Amino acid sequence: MSLPKHEFYSRQAATIIKNLEKRNMEGYYCPDAATAVQTALSLMPESSVISWGGSMTIEETGLMEQLRSRNYTLIDRMTATTPEERREIYAKATLADYYLMSTNAITLDGQLVNIDGAGNRVACLIHGPEHVIILAGMNKVCPDVESAFKRIKNSATPPNTIRLDCKTPCSVSGVCGNCLSPETICCQEVITRYSRVKGRIKVILIGEEFGF
């Protein structure tokens, strides 16, 4: 990536971080994935209970690998073998010390915009875990809420339905059809404009592109 683009990301992130502060959220800027992972780990003391929502960013940055090699108690829904176990794990995740996720989009004025399928990810963002740590590449930045939803529906949801093998119109055409398909992953639309608990939500912006 060119030096001007790195500098652009840095300056843009500084603007977003100031706006996050106004919304009772904390922001950090890291120029690369390695720094972002170390920042996230520094915020979570060993022996903490940690869970997470589905996120390509967490995988791509290497954070998941680091979590599994350290002294944390991990609540992983992928270990469930029955619907009952999965439901129990979802419930336990709401009591985690730290919940990790990305955001589908973040606006320049510091609002988090997400669309979810099952709703477990946005549920934990809204309420439950004591701390929420969000990792987001600067490719997730949008000028405003309207453009954020357009980005999600046209650039994030279609590849995610392909990844998850969902039978939806966008998985076939690559274009959002605003569908009501039984397998749609666009069930919940959530805008986080303010954190009631100061500093509960921490956003780590990464000067690279990750996720969809």
Residue pairs with C-beta under 8 A, 6 or more apart in sequence:
1 207
1 208
6 31
6 207
9 29
9 31
9 138
9 205
9 207
10 29
10 31
10 207
12 108
12 138
12 141
13 27
13 29
13 138
13 205
13 207
14 29
15 108
16 27
16 106
16 108
16 110
16 141
16 203
16 205
17 27
17 28
17 29
17 203
17 205
18 27
18 110
19 108
19 109
19 110
20 26
20 27
20 110
20 203
21 27
21 110
22 110
23 110
23 111
23 193
23 194
23 195
24 194
24 195
24 196
24 197
24 198
24 199
24 200
24 201
25 110
25 195
25 199
25 200
25 201
25 202
25 203
26 199
26 201
26 202
26 203
27 110
27 202
27 203
27 204
27 205
28 39
28 202
28 203
28 204
28 205
29 204
29 205
29 207
30 36
30 39
30 204
30 205
30 206
30 207
31 206
31 207
31 208
32 206
32 207
32 208
33 60
33 61
33 62
33 206
33 208
33 210
34 62
36 61
36 63
36 135
36 204
36 206
37 61
37 62
37 63
37 66
39 204
40 63
40 100
40 133
40 135
40 204
41 63
41 66
41 70
43 98
43 131
43 133
43 202
44 50
44 72
44 97
44 98
44 131
44 133
46 70
46 71
46 72
47 71
47 72
47 73
48 72
48 73
48 97
48 98
49 72
49 73
49 75
49 95
49 96
49 97
49 98
50 67
50 72
50 73
50 74
50 75
50 96
50 97
50 98
50 99
50 100
51 74
51 75
51 76
51 77
51 92
51 93
51 96
51 98
51 99
51 100
51 124
51 129
52 58
52 64
52 76
52 99
52 100
52 101
53 99
53 100
53 101
53 120
53 121
53 124
53 125
54 121
55 100
55 101
55 102
55 135
55 211
56 102
56 163
56 210
56 211
56 212
57 102
57 135
57 136
57 137
57 206
57 210
57 211
58 64
58 100
58 101
58 102
58 135
60 210
60 211
61 135
61 206
61 210
63 100
63 135
67 74
68 74
75 89
75 92
75 93
75 96
76 89
77 86
77 89
77 90
77 93
77 120
79 85
79 89
80 86
80 88
80 89
90 120
93 99
93 120
93 124
93 128
93 129
94 123
94 124
94 127
94 128
94 129
95 128
95 129
96 124
96 128
96 129
96 130
97 129
97 130
97 131
98 129
98 130
98 131
98 132
98 133
99 124
99 125
99 128
99 129
99 131
99 132
99 133
100 132
100 133
100 134
100 135
101 121
101 124
101 125
101 132
101 133
101 134
101 135
102 134
102 135
102 136
102 140
102 210
102 211
103 112
103 113
103 114
103 134
103 136
103 140
103 203
104 113
104 114
104 115
104 140
104 148
104 151
104 152
104 156
105 112
105 113
105 114
105 140
105 141
105 142
105 148
105 149
105 151
105 152
105 156
106 112
106 113
106 136
106 140
106 141
106 142
106 148
106 203
106 205
107 113
107 141
107 142
107 143
107 144
107 145
107 148
108 141
108 142
108 143
108 144
109 144
111 145
111 148
111 191
111 192
111 193
112 125
112 134
112 190
112 191
112 192
112 201
112 203
113 142
113 145
113 148
113 149
113 152
113 190
113 191
113 192
114 121
114 122
114 125
114 152
114 188
114 189
114 190
114 192
115 149
115 152
115 153
115 156
115 157
115 185
115 186
115 188
115 189
115 190
116 122
116 185
116 187
116 188
116 190
117 184
117 185
117 186
117 187
117 188
118 187
119 187
119 188
122 188
122 190
124 132
125 132
125 190
125 192
125 201
126 190
126 192
130 200
131 200
131 202
132 200
132 201
132 202
133 202
133 204
134 201
134 202
134 203
134 204
135 204
135 206
135 210
136 203
136 204
136 205
136 206
136 210
136 211
137 205
137 206
137 208
137 209
137 210
137 211
138 205
138 206
138 207
138 208
138 209
139 209
139 210
139 211
140 151
140 211
141 205
142 148
142 151
145 191
149 189
153 176
153 178
153 186
154 175
154 176
155 212
156 211
156 212
157 170
157 176
157 185
157 186
157 212
158 170
158 171
158 173
158 174
158 175
158 176
159 212
160 185
160 212
161 168
161 170
161 171
161 183
161 185
162 171
164 185
165 171
166 181
166 183
166 184
166 185
167 181
167 182
167 183
168 177
168 179
168 181
168 183
168 184
168 185
169 175
169 176
169 177
169 179
169 181
170 176
170 177
170 179
176 186
179 186
192 201
195 201
